[in-house]
């Protein structure tokens, strides 16, 4: 291997950033993604030629970069995005995964899906319209889903003469309503996705903006603290027992670390049994590890022979999660069939499976005004509501705001097996 | 303070291993779909790491069109032996002999479409309830919306309008009798990620991926290897070229690129500089703008 081969070696210090995009109809979200892909040279000739040809056929004057992200035939026909689509691009610094979510009112469910794994949310605002109802909704969902960083792209600046006043007014409006929400890191950037201002290349039209380009921001925003590295949580996913001659007595607990830093020699407690032991080793295919942290997939061996199976959780003795069968959650309903009051559902939490009953609907949230609705407790598709669940078995959980992995659940309809709701534990 | 960061490859690896372990935990009779291409080799490698020091608890399933490159079959047998896994072969030739499918005729005849029937039959006969595959979302438009856990009805069909929402990393593998899942652990990887990972892990690949001299001819701007399965037109002439393959499928639909890339480092440089997607050499995708979407609905990989 040659050491000066930078293309081949560059991956050794690249990081991964996942971000979601949301915007209203026609505020240029697909164009922005197309622009990011095109200007960062992530589009191949055959893809470009295909959209060039489609644009010509549709009578577009310019090559419509939005076509790059229109996936399924139904979307191409109707000209709307109907489901979360994932896009990828990379710079020498980072690899990016974009969860491209539709902005239509009926698709809150897709926005929640796209936001659930994101480090960062890009929210588009049309500079001509300023803050609209959907801006509230997107920001609220980003905060509800605990996305650590939210970036507002004030788009179509070319259509307001690149006016700093227009930008400042919108920025002030967003700052004022987001003060009521729980978002840790909010940023703003004036762009024109169509013309390319401040997306990958700095704008000559907005010298007043000193914050750099969007791509620069995406490449440099600090994401090292986005996982919880404080509370040790290891949901046991699978038990490895080779029963081979070489590993006759091997018993390893395989799983993905959900929080904290584990080291050999740590005193641990196993839930729900409460038995205590010490970590004997943290194994991987490459050998034993000195430490392991979220989101690594590892295998843990304990000093003592304890009966442990999938759904159990290994934690530190002096830092335990909540253990209980009554859980308050913010629920996002994702199915055409409404929630059945006092209905029973299957519930999944980390690697744990149980059943639950929806005991009480406390209130619904109007996602456009953030007001509580207390007199209508019918939970339908795309509704967000605070409910109390009673589970058949104890869950080992943290607040969602503390840990997105141990703080989240999904509900499943037991008749159809469909995933019907996502829940964030309060 | 110390930074607890993973590189993008380590994070993608951790995600894929998590998905593979979920399959072992949630299903009774899973299998790995193995084509002998770099993506399914990567999935098998990840499975090996996921269960170490135990064995991979799934068989490998290969749908053999009978039109494979001989190099692929040779590599497959060696790979399976080293992994110590069981190999199950579904034969398209057998499906043709039994009259379940009819072979295409003409110059562009391919068995690629026929694979779907053999695949679904193999799944049904072996009662597999989940099949791990190496498909990636960056490969093709219709795959950009695919889930990690992709639900298939009792006819093996995929309904793009009725996919289960997939939130966080909580995967719902619940199903009715007769239904099954396709699971794609490397959904979030790009072609470049796969190559970088193969280099990082020093994974062995079939020699087809590296530059070599062979007899080829050009059809519709695609370089095809000459073989008994393709009928050449009078206007087409075989010549020797130094080529390599970016994807490995049937000899009838997998095009080569002229290349001198003989090491993984060379390939990575070539991929970084490439001006067309890897499926750009696949004539099966060129049949129509929605070719992949149509095949996926019917149960293609």
HADDOCK unambig.tbl for C-alpha pairs under 7 A between the chains (distance, minus, plus):
assign (segid A and resid 7 and name CA) (segid B and resid 268 and name CA) 6.93 0.50 0.50
assign (segid A and resid 7 and name CA) (segid B and resid 269 and name CA) 5.89 0.50 0.50
assign (segid A and resid 8 and name CA) (segid B and resid 265 and name CA) 5.49 0.50 0.50
assign (segid A and resid 8 and name CA) (segid B and resid 268 and name CA) 5.81 0.50 0.50
assign (segid A and resid 8 and name CA) (segid B and resid 269 and name CA) 6.55 0.50 0.50
assign (segid A and resid 12 and name CA) (segid B and resid 7 and name CA) 6.76 0.50 0.50
assign (segid A and resid 13 and name CA) (segid B and resid 7 and name CA) 5.85 0.50 0.50
assign (segid A and resid 14 and name CA) (segid B and resid 7 and name CA) 5.40 0.50 0.50
assign (segid A and resid 14 and name CA) (segid B and resid 8 and name CA) 5.72 0.50 0.50
assign (segid A and resid 15 and name CA) (segid B and resid 6 and name CA) 6.86 0.50 0.50
assign (segid A and resid 15 and name CA) (segid B and resid 7 and name CA) 4.87 0.50 0.50
assign (segid A and resid 15 and name CA) (segid B and resid 8 and name CA) 4.61 0.50 0.50
assign (segid A and resid 16 and name CA) (segid B and resid 7 and name CA) 6.94 0.50 0.50
assign (segid A and resid 16 and name CA) (segid B and resid 8 and name CA) 4.64 0.50 0.50
assign (segid A and resid 44 and name CA) (segid B and resid 275 and name CA) 5.00 0.50 0.50
assign (segid A and resid 44 and name CA) (segid B and resid 276 and name CA) 4.66 0.50 0.50
assign (segid A and resid 44 and name CA) (segid B and resid 277 and name CA) 5.98 0.50 0.50
assign (segid A and resid 45 and name CA) (segid B and resid 275 and name CA) 5.19 0.50 0.50
assign (segid A and resid 45 and name CA) (segid B and resid 276 and name CA) 5.11 0.50 0.50
assign (segid A and resid 46 and name CA) (segid B and resid 276 and name CA) 5.30 0.50 0.50
assign (segid A and resid 46 and name CA) (segid B and resid 277 and name CA) 6.87 0.50 0.50
assign (segid A and resid 46 and name CA) (segid B and resid 280 and name CA) 6.90 0.50 0.50
assign (segid A and resid 71 and name CA) (segid B and resid 141 and name CA) 4.91 0.50 0.50
assign (segid A and resid 71 and name CA) (segid B and resid 142 and name CA) 5.70 0.50 0.50
assign (segid A and resid 71 and name CA) (segid B and resid 144 and name CA) 6.96 0.50 0.50
assign (segid A and resid 72 and name CA) (segid B and resid 141 and name CA) 7.00 0.50 0.50
assign (segid A and resid 72 and name CA) (segid B and resid 142 and name CA) 5.70 0.50 0.50
assign (segid A and resid 73 and name CA) (segid B and resid 290 and name CA) 6.63 0.50 0.50
assign (segid A and resid 84 and name CA) (segid B and resid 145 and name CA) 6.20 0.50 0.50
assign (segid A and resid 85 and name CA) (segid B and resid 144 and name CA) 5.23 0.50 0.50
assign (segid A and resid 85 and name CA) (segid B and resid 145 and name CA) 4.63 0.50 0.50
assign (segid A and resid 86 and name CA) (segid B and resid 137 and name CA) 6.88 0.50 0.50
assign (segid A and resid 86 and name CA) (segid B and resid 144 and name CA) 5.24 0.50 0.50
assign (segid A and resid 86 and name CA) (segid B and resid 145 and name CA) 6.40 0.50 0.50
assign (segid A and resid 87 and name CA) (segid B and resid 138 and name CA) 6.71 0.50 0.50
assign (segid A and resid 87 and name CA) (segid B and resid 144 and name CA) 6.90 0.50 0.50
assign (segid A and resid 88 and name CA) (segid B and resid 138 and name CA) 6.75 0.50 0.50
assign (segid A and resid 95 and name CA) (segid B and resid 8 and name CA) 6.73 0.50 0.50
assign (segid A and resid 113 and name CA) (segid B and resid 165 and name CA) 6.63 0.50 0.50
assign (segid A and resid 113 and name CA) (segid B and resid 166 and name CA) 6.24 0.50 0.50
assign (segid A and resid 113 and name CA) (segid B and resid 167 and name CA) 4.95 0.50 0.50
assign (segid A and resid 116 and name CA) (segid B and resid 167 and name CA) 5.86 0.50 0.50
assign (segid A and resid 116 and name CA) (segid B and resid 168 and name CA) 5.03 0.50 0.50
assign (segid A and resid 117 and name CA) (segid B and resid 168 and name CA) 5.37 0.50 0.50
assign (segid A and resid 224 and name CA) (segid B and resid 3 and name CA) 6.38 0.50 0.50
assign (segid A and resid 224 and name CA) (segid B and resid 4 and name CA) 6.39 0.50 0.50
assign (segid A and resid 224 and name CA) (segid B and resid 5 and name CA) 5.79 0.50 0.50
assign (segid A and resid 238 and name CA) (segid B and resid 21 and name CA) 6.70 0.50 0.50
assign (segid A and resid 238 and name CA) (segid B and resid 25 and name CA) 6.19 0.50 0.50
assign (segid A and resid 240 and name CA) (segid B and resid 51 and name CA) 6.59 0.50 0.50
assign (segid A and resid 240 and name CA) (segid B and resid 54 and name CA) 6.28 0.50 0.50
assign (segid A and resid 241 and name CA) (segid B and resid 54 and name CA) 6.38 0.50 0.50
assign (segid A and resid 242 and name CA) (segid B and resid 53 and name CA) 6.43 0.50 0.50
assign (segid A and resid 242 and name CA) (segid B and resid 54 and name CA) 4.15 0.50 0.50
assign (segid A and resid 242 and name CA) (segid B and resid 55 and name CA) 6.73 0.50 0.50
assign (segid A and resid 255 and name CA) (segid B and resid 18 and name CA) 6.95 0.50 0.50
assign (segid A and resid 256 and name CA) (segid B and resid 18 and name CA) 6.42 0.50 0.50
assign (segid A and resid 285 and name CA) (segid B and resid 49 and name CA) 5.31 0.50 0.50
assign (segid A and resid 285 and name CA) (segid B and resid 52 and name CA) 5.96 0.50 0.50
assign (segid A and resid 295 and name CA) (segid B and resid 14 and name CA) 6.89 0.50 0.50
assign (segid A and resid 296 and name CA) (segid B and resid 14 and name CA) 5.35 0.50 0.50
assign (segid A and resid 297 and name CA) (segid B and resid 14 and name CA) 4.91 0.50 0.50
assign (segid A and resid 297 and name CA) (segid B and resid 17 and name CA) 6.62 0.50 0.50
assign (segid A and resid 297 and name CA) (segid B and resid 18 and name CA) 6.32 0.50 0.50
assign (segid A and resid 350 and name CA) (segid B and resid 170 and name CA) 6.72 0.50 0.50
assign (segid A and resid 417 and name CA) (segid B and resid 174 and name CA) 5.71 0.50 0.50
assign (segid A and resid 417 and name CA) (segid B and resid 175 and name CA) 6.14 0.50 0.50
assign (segid A and resid 418 and name CA) (segid B and resid 164 and name CA) 6.27 0.50 0.50
assign (segid A and resid 419 and name CA) (segid B and resid 164 and name CA) 6.01 0.50 0.50
assign (segid A and resid 419 and name CA) (segid B and resid 165 and name CA) 6.47 0.50 0.50
